[in-house]
Amino acid sequence: MHGLIAWFARNDVAANLLMVVIVAAGLYSLSNKIPVDLFPEFEINTVQVSTVLPGASPQEVEEGLTIRVEEAIQDIEGIREMTSRSNEGSSTVTVEVEDGFDVREVLDEMKVRVDAINNFPVEAERPLVTMPKRMRDAIGVVMYGDYDSLTLRRYAEDVRDEIASLPGVTQVSVDNSLRFEISIEIPEWSLRKYDITLEQVADTLRRNSTDVSAGNLKTEGGDIFIRSIGQAYKASDFSQLPILTDEDGTLIRLGDIAVLRDEFEETPLRTRFNGIPAIEVEVFRVGDQSIIEVTDAVKNYIAGKQQALPQGLTMTYWRDRSKSIKARLATLTTSAWQGALLVILLLALFLRPAVAFWVCLGIPMSFMGAFILMPFFGISLNLMSLFAFILVLGIVVDDAIVTGENVYEHMQRGTDPLTAAIRGTQEVAVPVTFGILTTVAAFIPLALLEGRGSWYQSIPYVIVPVLLFSLIESKLVLPAHLKHIKPRTGAPSRLTRIQMAISTSLETFIAKCYQPTLALALRWRYATLAIMLSSLFIVIGALSSGQTKFVFFPRVQSEVATATLTMPTGTAFESTDRIVQHMTKQAKLLQEKYIDAESGESIIKNIYSISGGRNSSTGRVRVETIPPEDRSTDIGTQQIVAEWRKMVGQVAGAEQLNYRAEIGWSRPAINIELRGKNADDLAELGDKFKSKLTQYSAVSDVEDSMSDGKEELQLKLKPEATLLGLNLNMVARQVRQAVYGFEVQRIQRGREEVRVMVRYPIAARQSIETLEQMMIRVEAGQEVPLWQIADIVPGLSPSSILRIDRQRTLSITADFNKEQGNLSAVQEELEEFLQQSISTYPGMNYEMAGEARDQKESSQELKFGMFGLLLVIYILLAIPFKSYSQPLVVMMVIPFGIVGAVIGHWIMGMDLTLLSLMGVLALSGVVVNDSLVLVDYINKKRAEGSAVFEAVYAAGGRRFRPVLLTSLTTFAGLMPLLFEKSTQAQFLIPMAVSLGFGILFATIITLFLVPINYLIMEDIKRYFDRYKNDMRWLVRKGVSKGKSS
């Protein structure tokens, strides 16, 4: 290493070429290889099995589909948890794959097992085994006006196709839209008139609506392809298809006996944008696409397209994610350059400006090195990776500061610049290298976190390359630059005089204040150590008593608030829509109330509502607000939501009504899973638990997965049915054909798959009376009304059945206001309540899911990470020290860094969070760097022959400046972020607080604790040496007495 340092120091061309290559490659990678996104991407380790059984109840779906899929795949290796949900007409089984297993291998094995199931119901569609993909929405394009749904859909499809053809845009879809359907409705009297059944009509249509290839005709001129073209694609095509021939030879076509509708499926849907009928086209970012480029292309398209739209139809955009990203980029970039400016200013004040310049030149080079490697790690330029650059901004110059300061010290002694550059770099090469390695080790555990921790995996993948490239720069490039610093000659400038005065003042402070205090502390080292330990115990006591609140994942307000409504299954669509309109009206009142004083515009920009869709009993209202940093008022999104909730009030009969206005994770704060075989016991205990939740004022939006159920009509055959040769299956199938209908075929019409259904008219499917009068055919060809052969008994069917690990499960969720209460304490009380209550319900168990599970898993991972980190740090310190005991001297600083992190949270008025703990983890590797430099200098002085006390005392004075500068630059780099008020920075600040304040406090402690610990360690060694000598003397004395006797 020493020879390489000297060679590069003497060879300017090699050093500069190395720097230029790294910078050029980094700039190329940044501009061409690294995508821009809002949040980091991470792989979803789940596999889904989706199966459709049209018209079946949830219980039929559970028995006929879900359980069979579960039993087929339950013993596949690598399954961590299996969750299934049986809904009306569909089953979804979701498998979470254990870490360490290949998700695609599990998917392949599941597909083989599911394909082998041969006892699915006949009407069931082919199961789909897929690995869900996370879609990154970029921008929403909204078209609104006084038009019907079909017209809006036609325009939206054209817009979708045109946007998809734009350069750089690939993924576009029409959001919240119904599927097209050709409905063929045949009344009962028409079937009787022509003596046919719905099944016969469906079979006839399948035979006549088809394209058939008949092979090739081998002619002398070549092959000629033969095929029949008979596939119908529109309702008008189907209406011309022949069904039968009348007695007089008249051809009866489908249009003669049926009413055909080429519209949407029967499920109702209404979407409104600011109260006007609307439809949304959603644009996504995929692969390496830049979200900013995608949204700019879409906005340019909208500007040109608006004039081509018909009168009364308006096109605009909303939920522009690029705006948030630009704001976040601007915020973090501003914090970065402000931090860099503070770092340069600090170094220029305490070192020569030329030294400060060359030291800080390593920052862009190190950052460019990270840009080179980011594409290989799959890291985008996002909120987390930008935060990582700010986090490492002050740390990256630590090695260069120690190197530059040591070179500067040699220059002050009169050594020529080249020799000073080489010797100064070589002297600190070992402590600087191992200091960087300990910092690298501190961030690596963050790359191993799972669950919520996977959000932060971008941080180590940025910081580690930055630190490694900074090590290369400080050893191979920096000395070649420092050698060009010439001794000062002539009269100093005003700036130079100021810098010299500050530098001299620091040296005076070291000589007259610090070193005398250090000498006193060294003489009274045990008392000083006791005082330091007392501060540690005070902080530990404050943490143990609960006075410092821990919030696993802080609630950070979003710029979009969402209210989600779920009414009981079977609720009339018009009833659901009235409630959604009421919620929208209250949001509109808030829009009129909160006007920004400076801009004159409302804080609420847009209101988008959806009623119905796949489920007619659901609705959602989304409110988009302007960013908090653009508001002149202090009103926040969460305050708006709280007032909105109060204005909407209680909705009678609603199963769920929750409000969300936060960024980050979407898992509920409180989530309890009750598992058992007895549904009544689950419901009873669930009611008790929900009553318990209502006792906490901070708890809101209490919901459960077991709804009141949907009304159903159960068919029970009368004895007369058996006499007529009917059985339950025959009757049920005829009723299904009439009410649900026959799916004739599915046709591909453009990009849409259209179902063709044959059924009774809607009027015959709207009342029990018409159902009772439905005619049932018997084997003899006769017809009897349904009421004569079967009783229709009303009942209730669950609207959805949840199963976890093959057991029926009741999931109870609730939101929690973390500013009003302590979630961890409440979770402990709830678990105690469950342990006491569940003992009276045999065969039932529970699990704390949601944040409780995430907190438990992440805390366990952090504990293992901390243990592994301390072991690695010990090894990395023991190697250069060549000692088993000296690493302990250095590592004694780590607990005091944690004290500083906690005190920092007190000063900033913040709660401890998961990110705070991650900051503490990273802090553990950073704080030992200063101690390492101190101990290394003490060892060198002792090797030169200095006494222990003299070496310790000298090390404190000699290394005071680099220790102080490395800590101040780290804090200065983080300072702009610490006081940032924008939304995007709030949940990142706790990690910066832990690192910044922890390093500051640890530095003060380091300058006294490490010298004290070193002397105490020597005291212990002397004690044991004296003890060994005494024992040897006693042994020799005992031996001599034995000989004399």
N, C-alpha and C positions, 0 to 999 in steps of 0.2 A: 504493500500500500504506500509506504514512504517513497519508494522509487517512482511509482506512478504519479504521485503528487508532484514530486520534483520535476519529472519530465513534462507534465502539462504546464507547470508554472513557467518553465523556460520556453515552451513552445506555444506562443500566442495563437498561431494559426490553427493548431489542432483544437485548442480550447474554444476559440471563436466558431470554428466550423461545427463542433459538437453542439454548441448553443444554437446556432442558426438552423441546423438540421432538426433539432427537437422543436424549436419554435415554428418552423415552416410546416413540419408534419402535424403539429398540434392545430395550427390554423386551418390546414386542409381538412383534418378530421372534424373540427368544429363546424365548418361551413358545409361539408358534404356528407358526413357520416353520422352525425349525432342528431336524432329527432328532438323536437321541442314538444313537451307535453306538460299537463298540469300536475299530475302525480305519477310516481313511478309505477311501472308495470310489474306484476309478479304472477307467477303461474298459479292457476287454480287447480288444486289437487283433488278434484272431484270427478266422478263419472255418473251419468244419469241414464236411467232406463225409463223411457216414456212409452206408454201404451194407451190406445184409445179404444173404448168400448161404447159406441154411440148410444145415447139414451139410457144408459145403465145408472142405477142409484149408487151412491158411495159405498154402501154395504156390499152390493153385487160386485163392484169394482174391486173392493178389498179381497173378497173371497175368490173371485174368478181370475184376477190379475196380480194384485199386489203380493199376496201371500205366496203365490206360486213363484213369482220372480225372486222374492226374498229367500225362499227355501232352496232355490236353484243356485244362488250365488253366495250364500251365507258362509261357506267354508273356504272361500277363495283367500289365499294368503295375501296380506297387505291391506285388508279392510280395517279401518280404524273405527268408523261409525257408519251405521246404515239408517237413513231417514226416509220414510215413505209417506206420501200423502195421497189418499184416495178421494177424488172429487167426483162430481156428477159427470160420468162419461169418460173419465181419464184417470190414469194412475201414473205417478212419478216416484221412482225409487232412486234416491241419491246416495252415493257411496263416497265417503271421505277416505282418501288413501293415506296410509301411514307414510311418514317421512322415511326416505331411504328406499322406497319402492318406486319402480317406474310406472307412472300413471297409465301409459299406453299399453304396457304389458297386462296390467289389471283390466283395462278396457277390452283388450283382445280376449282374455279369458272369460270375462263377463259375457261378451258377445257370443262366444261358443256355447256357454251354459244356457243363455236365454234362447238362442236359436234351437236348442235341443228340446225345449218345452213343447209338448204336443197335445196338451189338454186345455188350451185356452178356449174360451167360448167361440163359437163359429163366427159371431159378428165382430169379434175383436180384430183390430188392424194389426199389422206387423209391428212388433216392438222396435223402437229406435234406441240404440245404445250409443251415447255421444259423450264427448268431453266438452262441457260448457266453455264458451269463450267470452271474455270480458270485452264488451263493445265500448269504445272511447268516443262518446258523443262530442262533436266539435261545435255545432251550431244548429239551431232550429229555425227552419223557414216556415212562416205561418202565412196562410192565405185565408182571408176572411171577407165576408160580405153577405148580403141578403140573398143567398142561393141555397138550394136544397143540397142534401148530402151527396147525392149521386153526381151532381154537376161539380161540386167542389172536389170530389174524388177524381173525376176525369181530368180536371185541370191539375190536380196534385200529381197524378201519374205522369202527365206531360212534363211537369217541372222536375219530377224525380229523374226522368230519363235524360233531360237536358243537363241537369247538374252532374249526373253521373258521367256524362261525356266531357266534362270540363277537365283540362289537364291537371293532374295531381289529385283528382277526386275519384275514389273508387267505390266507396260504400255509402249508399243512400237508400232510405226506405220511407214509406208513408207510415207515419206513426198513428197508433190508436185508430186503425181503420178496420172496418168489417170486411169479411170475405164475400166475394160475389157468389151468387147462387141462382140457378135456374129452378124455380119452384113450379111444379106441375100439380095443380090442385083439381081433383076430380070429385064431384059431389056424389053422395050415396045414391041419389035417384038416377044418376047417369050410369053408374055401375049396374044397377038393377035393370035399367032399360036395355042394356046391351049384354046383360048376363056375363059380365067379366069381373075380375078381381084386380086389385092394385098390383098384386104379384104378377098376374098375366100381362098387365100393361107394361110393367118394368121389364119383364123378359122380352117382350116384343120390341121395346125401344132399344134394348141392348143389341138385339140382332140387326136392327135396321140402321142404328147410328154407329157406323164403324167404317174404317178403311181397311181393306183386305188386300194383301199382296198376293198375286197369283203366279209369280215366277217370271221367267224370261221366254220370249218367243224367239226361237233360233231361225232367223231368216238369212237369205243369201247376202243381204246388205248389212247384217250384223244383228246383235241381240236387241230385242225390244221388250221393255219392261211392261208387265201387265198388272194393273191393280184397279180395284173398285174404290170410288171416292163417295162415301156416304156419311161421313162423320158430320153430325150437326154441332154447330158452335154457338148458335144464338137461339133465343126462344122462338123466333120466327122460323128457323130451320126445323126445330123439333115439332112445331105445330103442323108441319106438312107431312110428317111421317105417318104412314098407314098403320092402323091398329087392327082393324078387322073389316070384313065385308058383310053388309046387311043382307037380309033375306032376299031383297029384290036386286042384289048385285051391286048396290051402292057402296063405294069405298069410304069407309069411315076413317077420318084422320084424327090425329091427337087433338088438333084445335077444335074439332067438333064436339068433343066430350070433356074438355078440360080448359081451365083458365091458366095461362102460362105467364109467369112474372120473371123477368130477367133483371134482378135487383140485388140487394144485399141479403145475407142470411137474416133470419127473423129476430136475432138479438138486437135490441135497440141501442143506439149510441148517439150522444149529442156532445159536441165540443164547441166551446165558445172562447173567443179571444177578446177580452175587454167587453164581454157581453154580447158579441156578434158571432153568428155561426162561423166556424173556422175548421181548418184541417192543417195538420203540421207535417212537413217533410223534414226528416231528421238526417243530418249529415255526420258521418263518423270519420275519425282518423284511424288509419290502420298502418301496420308495419312501421317503416321509417319515415312516414309522411310527417311534415311539420304542420302542427295544428294552426299556426298563424298563416301559412301559405294556403291551407285548405279554406279557412274562413274568409280570407281576403278574396279568393277566387269566387266564393259563393256571394259575398257582398257586392262584388263587381257585377255578377250575373243579375242580382236582384235590381240593381240600379238601372241596368239596360232592359230588363224584362217588364218592368212596371208599366211602361207606356204601351206595351203590346197586349195587356190584359183588358178584358171588357169593362165597361163602365160599372162601377159599384163593387168591383173585386179588387182588393188591395193585397199586396204582398210586402211582408216585412220580415225581420229576423228578431230572434230573442234567444236568451241563454247562450250568448256568444262566449264560449270558453276562452277564446283567444284574448278577449279583453281582460279576463282575470289573470291569464298567464302573463300578458304584457305588464299588468300592474304588479304582479309578483316579481317578474324579471326586473322591473324598474326599482321596486323596493329593495330587493336583495342586491341588485347591482349598485344602487346608491349606497347601501350599507357597506358594500365591499370596497368601493373607492374611498369612502369616508374613512373606513378602517385602515385602508392602505396608507392614506394621507397621514393619519395619526401615527402609524407605525414609522413612516419615514421621518416625520417631525421629531418623534422621540429619539430615534437613532441619531438624527442630525444634531440634536441638542447635547447628547452625552458622548458622541463620537464625532470625528471630523465628518463634515458633509460628504466628502468624497467617499469615505468608508461606508457611510450610510447608504449612498447611492448604489455602490457596487453590491452591498448586502441585499438591498431591496430588489435589485435586478434579478435575483434568484426567484422572486415570487412569480412573475409571468412565465419564466422558463419552467418552473415546477408545475404550474397550472397547465401549460401546454403539454407537458408530459402526461398528465392525467387525461387530457382530451384525446391523446393518441390511443390510450388503452380503453376508454369508455365504450367504444363500439364493440370491442371484443367481449366485454362483460355484459353487454346488452343494456347499458345505462343510458337513459335519455337526459336531456337538459330539462329538469323539472324542479319543483319546489324543494325537494329533499337534496338533490345533487347541488343545487345552488347554495343551499344552507350549508352543505359540507364544505364548499369553497370558502364561505365566510368563517366557518368554524376553524378551519386550518390556516386562515390568513395570518394570524399572529403566531401560530406554532411553527409554520413552515420556515420562518427566518431564525428559529432558535439555534440551529446548527451553524448558520452563517454568522449570527451574532457572536457566538462563542469563538468561532474561527476568526472573524474580523476583529473582534476586541483583542484577542491574543496577538494577532499580527500588529495591530495598532500599538499595543504595549511594547512590542519589540522595536517598532519605529521610534517611539518616544525615548527609548534607551539609546538611540543613535545607530541602530543596525540598518544596513542598506536595505532598500525596499524588496529586492529579490530574495535576499537571505531571510528577511523578516517574514515574507509571504510563505516561503517554504518551511522554515522552522516553526513559525506560529501555527501553521496548518497541521504539521506533523505532530506537534506536542499534544494537541487536543483531538487528534484523529480517533483514538480509541474511545474516550468518553463520549465524544459527539456521535460516533457510529452506533454505539450501544444505547445511547440516549434516544436516537431515532428508532432503533429496533424496539425499545420498550414502549414507545408511543404507538408504533405500528401494532404491537401486540395488544395494546389497550383497545384499539378500535376493531380488531378482528372478531371478537365475540358478537358484535352487532350484526355481522354478516350471517351468523348462525341462528338468529332469532326467528321464531315462527309466529303465526297468528298475526296480531297487530304489529308485532315486532318486524314482520316482513316489510312493512311500510318503510322501515329505516335502513334497509339493506343497501340502499344507494350510498349512504354516508361513508361506510368503510371502503367501498369500491372507488370512491373519489379520494378520500383522505390518504389511504395507504400509497397509491401511486404518486400523489403529490409529495409525500414525505420521502419516498425513495428517490424521486428525481431531485428533490432538494439536497439530498445527501450527495448525489452525483455532482450537482452544481457546486456545492460548498467545498468539495475535495478536488475537483478537476478544472472547474472554470473560474471560481472566485479567486484563487491564488494568482492566476495569470492576470487578473484585472487589478488586484490589490498592489501588485508590484509596480504599477504605473503611478502610484501615489508618491508625490515628491515631498521632501521636507519643506516646511513653510519658510519662505524667505521674504524679506522686505517688510514693510509696514502692514499689519493685518487690517482687513476691512472691518466695517462696523459689524457685519454679520459674524465674521470670524471672532471678533472680540466678544460678542454676546455668547457664542458657542463655547469659547475658551473660559469665559466667566462661569458658565453653568457647569462645565466639566470640572473646573477648579473647585467650584462650590461642592460638587459631589465628592471630590477627593478629600476636601476639608471635612465634610460631614463624616466620611468613612474614618478619617484619622482621629477626629476630635469627639465624635459622638458614638458611632457604631463600635469601633474597636474597644474603647474604654468600657462600654456597656457589655460587650462580649466578654471581655476579661473578667468583669464582675460576675457575669452569669457562669463563666467557666469555673470560677473559684467556688461559687455557691450552686454548683450544678445540680445537686439533688433537690434543693429547694426550688430551683427554677423549673426542673422537670415536673415536680409536684404541682406547681402552679399551672403549667401547661396541661397536665393530665386532668386537673380539676375542670378546666374549660371543656375538655372532651367529655367528661362525665356529665356536666351540666346539659350539654346538647343532647347526649344520649337519654338523659332523664326527660327532657322536653319531648323528645320523639316517642319515648315509651308511654308517657302520660296521655298522649293523644292531643296535646295542645297544638302540635303542627299537623294539620290535616293532610292526608294523602288522597289525591284524586287520580285514579288509575289513568283515565283518559279525559282531559279537560273538555268542557263544553265550549267550543269556539263557534261563534255565530256565523251563519252562512248569509249569502246575499239572495238566496231563494228560500222562501218558507212554503211548506207543503202541508195541507190538511187532507187527511184521508178518511173517508166515510165508508163504513160497511153496515148495511142494514140486514135484517134477517133474510135468509135465502127465501126467494119467492115473493119478496116485496114488489109491489107494482112499480114499474119503471117510472111512471109519472110521480109517484110519491118520493122516490129517491131523487128525481130531478128537481122537485120543488125544494128539497133540503139543500141540494147543491146550489141552487139559485139563491137561497137565503144566505148561505155562507159567502157566495160571491158578492151579494149586496152589502154585507157587512165589511168585506174587504174594500169594496168601492167607497164606502163611507170613510174608511181609514185613509184611502188614497186622497180623498178630498180634504181630509183633516191635516195630514202631515205634509206641509209644503216647505221646501227648503228656502230659507230666508234670502240666500244669496242668488240662487239661480231662478227662483220663482217656480220651479217645477216640483212635482210631488216626489216624495221619497220612494213611493211605490210606482214603478214604471209600467208594469203590465200584470194582468190577471188572466190566467188560463184555466178553464174548468173543463172537466170531463165527467159526463154522466153515463153510466152503463158501459157497454162494451162486451167483453166476454161474459160478464156477470151483470145482470140488470140491477142488482141491489148494491152496487158499489159506485163511488164517486170520488173525485179528487179535485182540489183547487190549489193552484200554484201561484204564488205571488213573487214577482221579481222586483228587487229593490236596487237602488243605486249603491255603490260601494260605500262603506262607512267613512273612508278617507275623503270622499267627495261631498260629504254632508256637512253643513254648517251647524246642524243641531246634534245633540248628544243622544238622540233616540236610536236604539239599536234594534236589530231584527228580532231578537228574542223579546224585547219589550213590545214590539208591534204584535208579535204572535200572542203574547199574554193578553193584550187588550182584545185582539181578534177572538181568542178563545172565550173571553168573558162576554163579548157582544153576541157571539153565536149562541152561547148558553148550552143547556142540556138538550140533546135531541132525543125525543121520546122514541123508545124502541130500538135505538141504534145499538148494534153489537159492538162496534168499534168506532171511535172518532179520535184520532190522534193528530198532533201537530208537531212538525219537525222544522227546525231552523238552525242546523248545525252542519259543519263540514267534518269530513273524516269518516269514521266507522259508522255503520248503520245498525250494529247489534244493539238490542235493548239493554238499558242499564241494569234492570232486574229481569231475570228469566229463570223460572223454576220449572223443571220437567218432572211431572208425576207419572209414574209408570205402574201399570197393573192390569189385571184381566177383567176386573169388575168395573164397568162403566159408571154404575151408580156410586160406587165408593170414590172413584176419581172425581166425579162431579161434586160429591159432598165435601171432600177434603179441599177441593178447589175453591168452593164457596167460602170455607173457613179461612183459607189463605188470603183470598181477595178481601175479606172483611178485615183481616189483620193489616193488609197493605193500606187500607183507607185510614188507618189510625195515624199515618205519617203525613204531615203537612207537605213535605217535599215530594211526595209521590203523586203522580198523575197518569192519566191514560192507561188505567188498568184493563187488560184484555186477556182473553183466553182463547185457545184453539177449538173449544167445543161450543159451537153455536147452539141456539135453541132448536135448530133443525128446520127442515123444509116440509111443508105439508105434502102428504102423499095419499094416494088412493090405492088400497090393496084389494086385489081381486080374489074372492073366495067362491069356489064353484058350489052350486046347489046340486042336490041329487038328480035333478032333471037333466043336467049336462051329461052325466054318465049314461043315462038312458038313451041320449041322442048320439052317443059314441064320441063325445068330446072329452078331452083331458085339459089340464091346466096349461100345458105347453102350447097346445093348439089355439086356445082362446087368447092367451097372452101374446102370441105371435101375431094374430090378426089385429089385436088392439094396437100393438106396436107399429104394424104396417100402416094403420090408419092415422095414428097420432104422430109418431115420430117420422114415419114414412119409409120409403124404399130409396136407397141410394142407387140410382141407375148406373151412373158412371161419373168419373172425374175427367174433365177435359182441360187441356192446357190452352188457354186463350191469351196469347201474348206472354207476359210475365206472371199472369195470374192463373192459379189452379181453381177451376169452377166446379162445384158439385151440382149434380142434377138430381133433384129429389122429387119423388111422386108421393103425394099424401092427400088427405082430406083438406078442404078449404079451411082457412083459419076460423071461420065462424062456427064450424063443426067441432072445433077443438078448444072452445073457450068456456064450456060449462059442463057440469056433471049431467045435466038433463040430456044434452045431445050425446054424451058418452053412453048413457043408459039406453038410448034409442038406437045405438049403432047395431047394425045387423051382422050376426055371426053366422058363417056358412058351416053347415054340418056335412058329414060324409055323403049323405044321400042327395046333396045338392040343394037342400032346403036352407032357408034363412030364418033365424030367430033373433029377436032383440036381446041385447046383452043383459038387460035387467031380469029376463026370464031364466037365465042359466047361471047367473053369478050375482053375488052380493058385492057392492062397492063400499068398502069400509075405510073411513078416513083414519089417518095416522100421521106419525112424524118420522122423518128419516134424517139422520145427521147429514149436514151439508158438506162436511169434510171429515175425514178420519186420519189422524196423525199417528204414525207408528215410528218408534225409534228402537233400533236393535231388536226388531221383530216383536215388540210389545206395544200395545195401545198406550198412547201417551197424551196427557193433558199438559199443554204448555201455557204457563201464565206469565205474561210480560207486563212491564210497567216502566214508565219514564221517571226520572229522578232529577230534581233541581239540585245540582251539586253545589250551588252557591248558598243554599238554605240548610243543607244537612250534610252529614258525613256518610257517604254511601257504604264505605267499608264497615262501619259500625252497624248500620241498618242491616246489611247482609248477614252479619254475625247473629243478630237478634232473630232474623227470619229463619236462619238455619237451625237455631236452637228451638224455635217454635215448631218447625217441621219434625225435628227429631222427637219431640214430645208427642206430637199429634199422630205421626205415622205408625206408632206402636200399636194403635187400636185398629189398624187396617192390615190384616195379614196378607202377605203376598204383594204388598205395594212397596215401591222404593222411589227415591227421588234423586235428582241431580241439580246442582246449582250450575246453570249455563249462563250465556250472555257474558257480561263483563266479569262476573265472579270467576268463570272458568278461564277467561283470557288472562285475568290478573294472576290466578294461581299458576297457570302454565308459564307466563312470562316471568313471574317472580322466581320460579324454580330454574328457568333458563338463565336468569341473571345471576342467581346464586352459584350455579355451576360455572358460569362465565367468569365470575369474580374469583372463584377458587382456582380455576385454570389459569387466569391472568396472573394472580399472585405467584403461582408456581413458576410461570414463564419468566416473570420479572425477576424473581429470585435467581433463576438460572442465568439470565442475561447479565445480571449484576455480579454474580459469583465468578463468571468467566474472566472479565477484565480485572477484577480485584484479586483474583487468585486466593480467595478467602471464603470460608463458610459463614463467618460472623459479620463481616462488613456489609453484606447486602441487607442484613437486619437493621443496621444503623440507618441506611438510606430509606428502607421501607417503613420505618417508624413515622415518616412524614405523611403517609397515605391517610391514616385516620383523621389527621388535622386538616387535610384537604377536604374531606367529607364535612368536617365541622364548618369550614368556610363556605361550602356549598349550601348547607342548611341556613347559615347566617345570611347568605345572599338572598335566599328566598324570603327570609324575614324582612330584610331591608326593602325588597321589591314588593312586599305584600302579596306574595304568591304562594299557592299550595304546592306541595311536592307532587310530581306526576311521574308517569312511566318514563318520559323523556328526561326528567330530573335524574332518575336512576341511571339512565344510559349516559348522562353527562358525568355522573360520579364514576361509572365504569371507565370512561375515557380519561377522566381526571387522574385515576390511579396510575396510569402509565406516563402521564405528562409531568406530574409533580416530582417524580423521582429524578428527572433530568438534571435539575439544579443541584440536588443532593449528590448525584453521581459526579458532577464536575468538582464539587467541593472535596469529596473524599478522594478523588483521583489526585488532586493537587496536594492534599495532605500526605498521601502515600509517596508522591514524588519528593516532597520536602524531607520526609523521613529517610527516603533512600539516599538523599544527598547528605544525611548525617544530622539533621535537625532533631532536637528533642521533641517529644510528643506535644507538649503544651505549646511550644514555640511554633511547630508545624501547623497545629490547629488554629492558633491565633493568626498566623500569617495567611492561611488559606481563606479565612473569613474576610480579611481586608482585600486580598488579591482577587478573589472571585465575587466580591460584592457587586461590582458593576455588571458583569455578564448575567449574574443571577437576577438582578433587579431588572435589567433590560428585557430579558426573555419573558419575564412575568408581565411587565408593563406592556410589551408589544402584544402579547396574547390577549390581555384585557382590552387594550385599545382596539384591536381588530374586531372584538365582539361588541364594543360599546355602542355603536350606532344601532345594532340589532336589539340590544337590551332595552332601548328606549323607543323602539318602533311601535307605532300605534295601529298600523294597518291590520286588516283581518288575517291576511295570509301569513303574518309573522307570529301571531299570538301563541299557537301551540308549539312553536319551535323555541320560544324564548326560554322555557325552563332548562333546557339542555345548555344553552349559552350561559345562563345564570350559574348553574352548577360548575361549569368549566371556568368561567371568568372569575367569579368570587372565590372559588375553591383554590385557584392558582394564586390569587392575591394573598389570601390568608396563609396558604401553605408556604409562600415565599418568606413572609415575615417569620414564620415558625422555623423554616429551613435554616435561615441565617443564624439561628441560635440553637435549635434542637439538634441538628446534625453535629456541630462541634461538641455539644454537651454529650450526645450519645456516644461519640467517638471516644471521649475521655472516660465515660462510664464503662464502656466496653474494655478500655485499657485497664481501668481499675479492677474489673472483674478478672481479667487475664492475670494481673499481678497478684490478686488474691489467690487464684488457683495455683499460680506458680509458687507462691509462698507456701500454700498448703501442700503442694507436691514436695517442695524442699523439706518442709517439716516432717512429712511422712518418710522421706528418704533418710533423714537424720535419725528418726526414731527407729527405723528398720536397721540402720547401720549400728546404732547404739545397742539395740537388742541382740544383734549378731555378735558384737564385741563382748557383751556380757556373757553370752553363751560360750564363747571360746575360753574366756578367763575362768569360767567355772569348770 
